[in-house]
């Protein structure tokens, strides 16, 4: 098989707009009618509060180090790790 260095490149483009629209529609159709995004977010916050509550001194030190390194997000005042 030989390569012809003088051949022009062919531009190949695909518009994924329709596929993205179909994907989003499928996600929305899969969600339950009673899905409550704010309740889901509150549940996640409660889970994080439990996860980072009751840390001993060494665990708190490691947590603070990870927050300072921006590996973990800084919790707002009033949260268990704050």
Buried (B, 14 or more C-beta within 10 A) or exposed (E): EEEEEEEEEEEEEEEEEEEEEEEEEEEEEEEEEEEEEEEEEEEEEEEBBEEBEEBEEEEEEEBBEEBEEEEBEEBEEEEBBE
